[in-house]
Amino acid sequence: MKKFTVDPAVFAKWPDYCLGVVVVEGFDNAAPSPAIDAMLDQSAADFAARHAGDNVRELPGVKACREAFQALGMNPNKFMVSIEALAKRVQKNGALPHINPLVDLGNALSLRHEVPMGAHDIDKMEPCGIAVRFAGEGDSFLPMGEEAVEVMPEGELCYVSGHTVKTRRWMWRQSEDGKITAETSHVFFPIDGFSSVNLDSVLAAREALAAFLRDDLGLKVLLGFVDRDHPEMEIED
């Protein structure tokens, strides 16, 4: 049984940390998706128009993430949270490149709802599943596009499966091991937020993602919500 778990030490530092969760089975990521292509292009155009001239660091979800990074001793200018990196790229270029349908779908809804949204291949996880926790002894990370494994510094917050770190510095950089490919079909989407800041946006992004996967694509979808009162959920039997 694979589970998604947030360690109690994380909630001890941020009691209002929360995540919307969507799990989908049977996605064909090798097939082109004009609907997702159009969704990404529209989301990018809408974001660029909505925030022309704005400082995206001041968006509520971005600001909360930056403050959390600073509290961890991570420079948010150097290690930019995913939604801020997307936002700045869209402000500069007015668009985002198309990578593959699953990644594009996550990026489209991340921009639309202004929240960080990850995507992890469940079939590549260890039997325990995946967790948000502080790194410890034995944890390692394989950077995207590289062959040399990095030993993780203890105490860094990350997404990790067993001892394999999937995302370094919480919501910053995904690993080669965690990359979404054409073969990926069973996916765990975490949507990070803070209940005192952007709970409505987290839930709206979760519902929009689930509705598209279920209603437009006819796929089997599991929804969840994780917070300090509900720190884990099953993501695979």
C-alpha positions as CSV (number, residue, x, y, z in Angstrom):
1,M,0.0,0.0,0.0
2,K,1.5,3.3,-1.0
3,K,0.7,6.4,1.1
4,F,1.3,10.1,1.0
5,T,2.4,11.4,4.4
6,V,3.5,14.7,5.8
7,D,5.8,14.4,8.8
8,P,4.6,15.9,12.1
9,A,7.8,18.0,12.2
10,V,6.6,19.9,9.2
11,F,3.3,20.8,10.8
12,A,5.2,21.7,13.9
13,K,6.9,24.4,11.9
14,W,3.9,25.4,9.7
15,P,0.6,24.4,11.4
16,D,-1.4,25.7,8.5
17,Y,0.5,23.9,5.8
18,C,-2.0,21.9,3.7
19,L,-2.2,20.1,0.4
20,G,-4.9,19.3,-2.1
21,V,-4.2,15.9,-3.7
22,V,-5.3,14.3,-7.0
23,V,-4.3,10.8,-8.1
24,V,-5.1,9.6,-11.6
25,E,-4.8,6.2,-13.3
26,G,-4.7,5.3,-16.9
27,F,-3.5,8.6,-18.4
28,D,-2.0,8.3,-21.9
29,N,0.9,10.7,-21.8
30,A,2.3,9.6,-25.1
31,A,-0.8,10.8,-27.0
32,P,-1.1,14.5,-28.1
33,S,-3.7,16.5,-26.3
34,P,-5.0,19.5,-28.2
35,A,-7.3,20.3,-25.2
36,I,-4.4,20.5,-22.8
37,D,-2.3,22.5,-25.3
38,A,-5.0,25.0,-25.6
39,M,-5.5,25.1,-21.8
40,L,-1.8,25.8,-21.2
41,D,-1.7,28.6,-23.8
42,Q,-4.9,30.2,-22.5
43,S,-3.7,30.0,-18.8
44,A,-0.4,31.6,-19.7
45,A,-2.1,34.4,-21.7
46,D,-4.6,35.0,-19.0
47,F,-1.9,35.1,-16.3
48,A,0.2,37.5,-18.3
49,A,-2.8,39.9,-18.8
50,R,-3.9,39.6,-15.2
51,H,-0.5,40.4,-13.7
52,A,1.0,42.7,-16.3
53,G,3.5,44.9,-14.4
54,D,2.7,43.1,-11.0
55,N,5.4,41.9,-8.7
56,V,4.6,38.2,-8.6
57,R,6.4,37.8,-5.3
58,E,3.5,39.6,-3.7
59,L,0.9,37.1,-4.9
60,P,-0.5,35.5,-1.7
61,G,0.6,31.9,-2.5
62,V,4.0,33.0,-3.7
63,K,4.6,35.3,-0.8
64,A,3.7,32.5,1.7
65,C,6.1,30.1,0.0
66,R,8.9,32.6,-0.1
67,E,8.5,33.3,3.6
68,A,8.5,29.5,4.4
69,F,11.7,29.1,2.3
70,Q,13.3,32.0,4.2
71,A,12.3,30.4,7.5
72,L,14.2,27.2,6.4
73,G,17.3,29.2,5.5
74,M,16.7,28.7,1.8
75,N,17.2,31.8,-0.4
76,P,13.9,32.1,-2.4
77,N,15.7,34.2,-5.0
78,K,18.2,31.4,-5.7
79,F,15.8,28.4,-5.1
80,M,12.6,29.7,-6.6
81,V,9.4,27.9,-5.8
82,S,7.8,26.4,-8.9
83,I,4.8,28.8,-9.2
84,E,7.0,31.9,-9.0
85,A,9.4,30.5,-11.6
86,L,6.4,29.8,-13.9
87,A,4.9,33.2,-13.3
88,K,8.1,35.1,-14.1
89,R,8.6,33.1,-17.2
90,V,5.1,33.9,-18.4
91,Q,5.5,37.6,-17.5
92,K,8.6,37.7,-19.6
93,N,7.5,35.6,-22.6
94,G,3.8,35.6,-22.5
95,A,3.7,31.8,-22.9
96,L,5.2,28.5,-21.7
97,P,6.8,25.7,-23.8
98,H,4.8,22.5,-24.2
99,I,6.6,19.6,-22.5
100,N,4.1,16.7,-22.4
101,P,0.4,16.5,-21.6
102,L,0.8,15.7,-17.9
103,V,3.3,18.4,-17.2
104,D,1.4,20.9,-19.3
105,L,-1.8,20.2,-17.5
106,G,-0.2,20.8,-14.1
107,N,1.4,24.0,-15.3
108,A,-1.8,25.3,-16.8
109,L,-3.8,24.8,-13.6
110,S,-0.9,26.1,-11.4
111,L,-1.0,29.3,-13.4
112,R,-4.7,29.6,-13.4
113,H,-5.0,29.2,-9.6
114,E,-1.6,30.6,-8.7
115,V,-0.5,27.6,-6.6
116,P,2.4,25.2,-6.8
117,M,1.4,21.9,-8.3
118,G,3.7,18.9,-8.5
119,A,3.4,15.7,-10.5
120,H,5.0,12.4,-9.5
121,D,4.9,8.9,-11.2
122,I,3.4,6.5,-8.6
123,D,4.9,3.5,-10.4
124,K,8.4,4.9,-9.8
125,M,7.8,5.2,-6.0
126,E,9.0,2.8,-3.3
127,P,6.3,0.6,-1.8
128,C,5.9,3.0,1.1
129,G,4.8,5.8,-1.2
130,I,5.9,9.4,-0.9
131,A,6.3,11.9,2.0
132,V,7.1,15.5,2.7
133,R,9.8,15.4,5.4
134,F,13.2,16.7,6.4
135,A,16.0,14.7,4.8
136,G,18.0,12.3,7.0
137,E,20.8,9.8,6.8
138,G,20.8,7.7,3.6
139,D,18.7,10.1,1.5
140,S,20.0,10.8,-2.0
141,F,19.0,12.9,-5.0
142,L,19.7,12.4,-8.8
143,P,19.6,15.8,-10.5
144,M,17.6,16.1,-13.7
145,G,19.7,15.1,-16.7
146,E,22.7,13.9,-14.7
147,E,24.2,10.6,-13.7
148,A,25.9,11.4,-10.4
149,V,23.8,10.9,-7.3
150,E,24.0,13.6,-4.6
151,V,23.9,12.8,-0.9
152,M,21.2,14.9,0.7
153,P,22.1,17.4,3.4
154,E,20.3,16.4,6.6
155,G,17.5,18.7,7.6
156,E,16.5,19.9,4.1
157,L,12.8,19.7,3.5
158,C,11.9,17.5,0.5
159,Y,9.5,15.2,-1.2
160,V,11.0,11.7,-0.8
161,S,10.1,8.1,-1.5
162,G,11.9,5.7,0.8
163,H,15.4,7.3,0.7
164,T,15.0,8.6,-2.9
165,V,14.4,12.3,-2.9
166,K,11.9,13.3,-5.7
167,T,12.0,17.1,-5.2
168,R,14.8,19.0,-3.4
169,R,14.1,22.1,-1.3
170,W,10.5,21.3,-0.9
171,M,8.9,22.7,-4.1
172,W,12.0,23.7,-6.0
173,R,13.6,21.1,-8.3
174,Q,12.4,17.6,-9.3
175,S,14.8,14.7,-9.8
176,E,15.6,12.6,-12.8
177,D,14.0,9.7,-11.0
178,G,10.8,11.7,-10.6
179,K,10.6,12.9,-14.2
180,I,7.2,12.6,-15.9
181,T,7.7,10.7,-19.2
182,A,5.7,9.4,-22.2
183,E,5.3,6.1,-20.2
184,T,3.9,7.8,-17.1
185,S,0.2,6.9,-16.6
186,H,-0.4,6.7,-12.8
187,V,0.2,10.1,-11.2
188,F,0.2,11.8,-7.8
189,F,-0.5,15.6,-8.0
190,P,0.2,17.5,-4.8
191,I,-1.0,21.1,-4.6
192,D,0.8,22.9,-1.8
193,G,-0.7,25.7,0.2
194,F,-1.4,27.3,3.6
195,S,-4.9,27.2,5.0
196,S,-4.6,30.7,6.4
197,V,-3.5,32.1,3.0
198,N,-4.8,30.3,0.0
199,L,-7.0,27.3,1.0
200,D,-9.7,28.3,-1.5
201,S,-7.1,28.4,-4.4
202,V,-5.7,25.0,-3.4
203,L,-9.2,23.4,-3.3
204,A,-10.2,25.1,-6.6
205,A,-7.1,23.8,-8.4
206,R,-7.8,20.3,-7.0
207,E,-11.4,20.4,-8.2
208,A,-10.5,21.8,-11.6
209,L,-7.8,19.1,-12.2
210,A,-10.1,16.3,-11.0
211,A,-13.0,17.5,-13.2
212,F,-10.9,17.6,-16.3
213,L,-9.4,14.2,-15.8
214,R,-12.7,12.6,-14.8
215,D,-15.2,14.4,-17.0
216,D,-13.2,15.3,-20.1
217,L,-10.9,12.3,-20.2
218,G,-13.1,9.7,-18.5
219,L,-10.3,8.6,-16.1
220,K,-10.4,7.1,-12.6
221,V,-9.5,9.9,-10.1
222,L,-8.9,9.9,-6.4
223,L,-9.1,13.2,-4.4
224,G,-7.7,13.9,-1.0
225,F,-6.7,16.7,1.4
226,V,-3.8,16.6,3.8
227,D,-3.2,18.9,6.8
228,R,-2.1,18.6,10.4
229,D,-5.3,16.9,11.4
230,H,-5.2,14.4,8.5
231,P,-1.4,13.9,7.8
232,E,-1.6,11.0,5.4
233,M,-3.7,9.3,2.8
234,E,-3.6,6.2,0.6
235,I,-2.6,6.8,-3.0
236,E,-2.4,3.2,-4.2
237,D,-3.8,0.0,-2.9
